[in-house]
Amino acid sequence: MYREVSLPPALAEHVAAVWLRDGTTGEHPMRVLPDGSADIIWRDDGGTVTTLVAGPDTGAQLAPLPPGSRMVGVRFVPGAAGAVLGIPLDELRDQRVPLTELWGPGAGDLAEQAAEAARPELVLAEAVERHIAEPPDPTASAVAHRLELAAGPGVVAQLAADVGLSERQLQRRCHIAFGYGPKTLQQVLRFQRALRLARAGGRLADVAAEVGYADQAHLARETRRLAGVPLTDLL
């Protein structure tokens, strides 16, 4: 019962998706996978409404949603969340934090406004638009794009040289923008790319080769580490 809705054009630089999820009887907890970014989430538990930030994960998180509950979320483009949240992403790594801790008491008002709206996802998206402080960091965007496609040894050193940073500076910039260092970010983005190709019907051996894994067994090990289940089960 998860679906995505059309993205407001004003958010296109910062936001990857606006999504909705409804709780249904017998639904298994959703397995949320690392993606190098963060989400702002509004949740209605059938009597209590809250807003929170889901920081960048280093492993899969199980997210149950009881029947009658619902969630709305704004998922940021990797590297763009800091311009809206106003906090280094490594301070949110593997965390679920009340939005009031970042945006103050107004986040509590936002939860109630969304509860009263016919389309709470629009209320959340408009709040995100109001909090955009600056364009996404172009260096962070370039880092994410290159690491998604990178393979082989010496990736971090070559990337640092390409974007005009020392390896230490690159490490620091990645922790601020993505929540973890460039090597972990590469592993997460490579896994997400492999998952997209596999979901599109690619043979697993071909997918592994295309995205830069040593072989299909390497892909299998990384899937278990990042997702907690075998790839065939995940698909």
Residue, then its C-alpha position, 0 to 999 in steps of 0.5 A: m500500500y505504498r505509492e508515489v505522487s507527482l512531484p511539485p516542480a518547485l521541489a525537483e532539485h531537492v526532492a526525489a519523491v513524495w510518497l504515501r503509505d496506508g496500513t492494511t490488515g495482515e501487511h508485513p512491515m515495510r523494509v526500508l533500504p539505505d539510499g544515501s538520503a533522508d525523509i520527512i514523514w508525517r504519521d497518523d496513528g488513528g488518534t495521534v499525528t506526528t512529524l519526524v525525520a528519518g535519517p540516512d540508514t546504514g542498514a535495512q529498517l523495518a517500518p510497521l504500520p497498523p491498520g487504519s494508520r497512514m504515512v506521508g513522506v518527502r524523500f530528498v535527493p541524495g546530498a540535498a536534505g541538508a539545505v532543508l533540514g539545516i543540520p549535517l546528515d551524519e547527526l541523523r544517521d540511523q536515527r528517527v528524530p521528531l521534526t520539532e527538534l529541527w524546525g521548532p514548535g511549528a512542526g507540531d502545527l504542521a502535523e495538525q494542519a496535515a491531519e485536517a487537509a484532504r491531501p496531507e502530502l501537499v501540506l508536507a510538500e509546501a512546508v518543505e518548499r518554505h524551508i528550502a534555504e539554498p540550492p543543493d550543493p553542486t559538489a554533493s550532487a556530482v559526488a552522488h552521480r559519480l559514485e553511483l556509476a563508479a567501480g574498481p579500485g581507487v574510486v575515492a582518490q580519483l573522485a577527490a581529484d576530479v572534484g578538487l578536494s583532498e580525500r580528507q575534505l571529501q570524507r568530511r563533505c560526504h558525512i555532512a551531505f549524505g550521513y556517511g563517507p564516500k566508500t559507504l555511499q558508493q556501496v549504498l548507491r551501487f546496491q540501489r542501482a543494482l536493485r532497480l536493474a533487477r526489478a526491471g527484469g535483469r539477470l542477476a549475473d548481468v546486473a552484478a557485472e553492469v554495476g561493478y560487483a566482482d560477481q553475482a556472489h558479491l552482489a548477494r553478500e552486499t544485499r544481505r549486508l544492506a537489506g538483511v535478506p537475499l536479493t530474490d526474497l527482496l525482489 
